[in-house]
Amino acid sequence: MTGKEEMTSVTLDLLKKKVDDFAKERDWEKFHSPRNLLLALVGEVGELSEIFQWKGEVPKGLPDWKENEKLHLGEELSDVLLYLVRLSDICGIDLGQAALRKVQLNAIKYPVNKSNDE
């Protein structure tokens, strides 16, 4: 990866296009039903969970983790993200807009004044 690519902001639209192109190039679209993608996503969440399974609580930034552990974590987080992006695309959901709406709904459900009182 060149320095220029590292500085480029990655959008959900870019990921959606990359995953769609990847699937089309391999003729995998026929396998990408919502159900299959959801099951694959759940499997990847399981793999992500395994990384933390026996570590107990870990501090923010993972200062005690080795670089290869952080690299593995990044790969599993990416698998989850890519399946989520693909699933939302196949279902016709604008994931970015849905996420923004959910943040707004959460702000109403959990107002600042109530959060600070707890």
N, C-alpha and C positions, 0 to 999 in steps of 0.2 A: 504494500500500500504506500503510495506516495504521500508526502506532506499535505498536498492539496486535498486528497481524498479524506485524510484524517480531519481536516478542518470543515468539511462539508457536513451540514446538518442533515441527519437522517430523518425523513418523514415517514409517516405511516403509508402515504401514497407510494413512495419509493419502495418500501418493503413489499407492499401489495403487488406492485408491478414485478419486482424481482422474483417473488415466490410464484406468481402466475406464469411468468416466462419459464422459470425452472420446471414447473409442472408440465407446461405445454411441450417443452423440448423433450421431455421423457415420456410423453403420452400418459401422464398420470392423472389427468383430469377425471377420467372415468372412475377413479378410486376416491376422489375428493368429494364425497357426499358429506352433508353436515354431520351425520352420525359417525362416519369413519374419522372425520377430522376431530370431532369431540373426543372420541376414544383415544386417538393418537395424542391429543393434548393432555388428557388425563394421565396417560402413560408417561409423558414427559414431565408432568408435575410430580409424579412418583419418583422419577430419576432425580429431579431437583431436590426433592425431600430427602432422598438418601444421603445427599452430601451433608446435610445438617443433622442427620438422624442421631448420631452419637456424640455430637459436639457440645450439647447443652447450649446455654446462651452464649452468644458471641458478640463482642463489642463492634460498634459501628466502624466501618472501614476495614474490618477483618485484619487487624494488625499482626496477629499471630499466624496467619495463614501463609503458606508457601505460594510462590508465584504459580506453580503448576496447579495448585488447588483453586486459585482465583481464576485461572484460565479455564479449568474444567467447569467452575461455577458459571462463568460467562457463556460457555457453550450450552449448558443446560438452560440457563435463562433465555438464551437466544432461541432454542428449540421451542420453548413455551410461547415466546412472543410470536415467532413465525407461524406456528399452528393457530394461535389466536387471531392473527391478522388474516390468515387464509380462511379460517372458519367464518369470520365476520364478512369477508368479501363474498364467499360462496352463499352466505345467507342474505346478502344485499344490505348489510348494516354498515353505515359509516361509523367506524369504530372511534375515530377522533371526536366526532360530534356527539356520539353516545356517551363517551367518557366525560366530555365537558358538561353535558346535561346532568350526568350522575353527580358530578362535583357540585353543581348548583342545587340539586335535590338534597344532597348531603348537608349543604350549608343551611338549608331550611330546616332539615330534620335535626341537625346538631348545631344550633346557633352558638356563637362565640360566648355569649353571656352564660349559657347553661354549661358549656364545656369548662369554663373557668371556675365554676362553682363546685364541680365534682372533685 
